[in-house]
């Protein structure tokens, strides 16, 4: 095993992949935190900041500057929540949906580049194995654990 365990290799590749992804989405003038929030709003529209913060495992107050910045850029909008007028539901705007198409293309190219040494079958196997590990470790699907850090 040449002295390095699987956990180290996962961390090493993960750190490299995160750095490269940050560079790639930087070309879209986005940060990883912004992409994560946009992705969550895109897949779960109409939720409040509080509900999204809970899913991300972070205080709602930490999302306020992210939401404000994305709203200022015209990518998301706050709408009054139909069930609770005290809350705002977050939705992607048309501009936000259009940007997410570019984010998806960037993410697919990134995934291909990071796993370029693998065949399609090996890529699928790696995905399933990593998903199994993430599930067993109690990680929330689609949510980067970095959101929980202050």
C-alpha positions in Angstrom: 0.0 0.0 0.0 3.1 2.2 -0.3 2.6 3.9 3.0 -0.5 6.0 2.2 -3.9 4.7 3.1 -7.1 5.1 1.1 -8.4 7.9 3.4 -5.2 9.9 2.7 -5.6 9.4 -1.0 -9.3 10.4 -0.9 -8.3 13.6 1.0 -5.4 14.3 -1.4 -7.5 13.9 -4.5 -10.4 15.7 -2.8 -8.3 18.7 -2.0 -6.9 18.8 -5.5 -10.4 18.5 -7.0 -11.7 21.2 -4.8 -8.9 23.6 -5.8 -9.4 22.9 -9.5 -13.2 23.3 -9.2 -12.7 26.6 -7.5 -10.5 27.8 -10.4 -13.0 26.5 -13.0 -16.1 28.2 -11.5 -14.0 31.3 -10.8 -14.2 31.7 -14.6 -18.0 32.1 -14.1 -17.3 34.6 -11.3 -18.6 32.2 -8.7 -17.3 30.7 -5.5 -17.9 27.1 -4.3 -20.2 28.3 -1.6 -22.3 30.3 -4.2 -22.4 27.3 -6.5 -23.6 25.1 -3.6 -26.3 27.4 -2.6 -27.5 28.0 -6.2 -27.5 24.2 -6.7 -29.6 23.7 -3.6 -32.1 26.5 -4.6 -32.3 25.0 -8.1 -33.0 21.5 -6.8 -35.3 22.6 -3.9 -36.9 25.8 -5.0 -39.3 27.7 -2.8 -37.5 27.0 0.5 -36.7 29.6 3.1 -33.2 30.6 4.0 -33.7 28.9 7.4 -34.7 25.6 5.7 -31.7 25.7 3.3 -29.3 26.6 6.2 -30.6 23.6 8.1 -29.9 21.3 5.1 -26.5 22.8 4.7 -25.7 22.4 8.4 -24.9 26.1 8.9 -26.5 29.0 10.7 -29.0 30.9 8.7 -27.2 34.1 9.4 -24.2 32.7 7.5 -26.3 32.4 4.3 -27.5 36.1 4.4 -24.5 37.6 2.7 -24.5 34.7 0.1 -28.1 35.2 -0.7 -27.7 39.0 -0.8 -24.8 38.8 -3.2 -26.6 36.3 -5.5 -29.8 38.4 -5.4 -27.8 41.6 -6.2 -26.4 39.8 -9.3 -30.0 38.8 -10.4 -29.4 35.1 -9.9 -31.9 34.4 -7.2 -34.9 36.2 -5.8 -36.7 36.2 -2.5 -40.5 35.8 -2.6 -42.9 35.9 0.2 -43.5 32.3 1.5 -47.2 31.5 0.8 -47.5 29.4 4.0 -45.6 31.8 6.3 -45.5 35.5 5.3 -42.6 36.1 7.8 -40.4 33.9 5.6 -39.0 34.4 2.1 -38.9 31.5 -0.4 -35.8 31.5 -2.6 -36.1 30.9 -6.3 -33.6 31.0 -9.2 -34.3 33.8 -11.7 -34.1 33.1 -15.5 -30.5 34.5 -15.4 -29.8 32.1 -12.5 -31.2 29.1 -14.4 -29.1 30.1 -17.4 -26.0 30.3 -15.3 -26.7 26.9 -13.8 -26.5 25.4 -17.3 -22.9 26.7 -17.5 -22.2 25.5 -14.0 -23.4 22.0 -15.0 -21.2 22.0 -18.1 -18.2 23.1 -16.0 -18.9 20.4 -13.3 -19.1 17.7 -16.0 -15.9 18.8 -17.6 -14.3 19.0 -14.2 -15.5 15.5 -13.3 -14.1 14.1 -16.6 -10.7 15.9 -16.1 -10.3 14.6 -12.5 -11.2 11.1 -13.4 -9.4 11.1 -16.8 -7.2 8.1 -15.8 -10.4 5.9 -15.5 -12.6 4.1 -18.0 -16.3 4.8 -17.9 -16.9 1.5 -16.0 -14.2 2.4 -13.5 -15.6 5.9 -13.1 -19.0 4.4 -12.3 -17.5 2.0 -9.8 -15.6 4.8 -8.1 -18.7 6.9 -7.9 -20.7 4.0 -6.3 -17.9 3.2 -3.8 -17.5 6.9 -2.8 -21.3 7.2 -2.4 -21.4 4.1 -0.2 -18.6 5.6 2.0 -20.4 9.0 2.2 -23.7 7.3 3.1 -22.1 5.2 5.8 -20.4 8.3 7.2 -23.7 10.1 7.4 -22.9 12.8 4.9 -25.8 14.7 3.4 -26.0 13.9 -0.3 -25.1 16.9 -2.5 -24.0 19.1 0.5 -20.3 19.9 1.0 -19.4 19.5 4.7 -17.5 22.8 4.5 -20.8 24.7 5.0 -20.8 23.5 8.6 -17.5 25.3 9.4 -17.7 28.8 10.7 
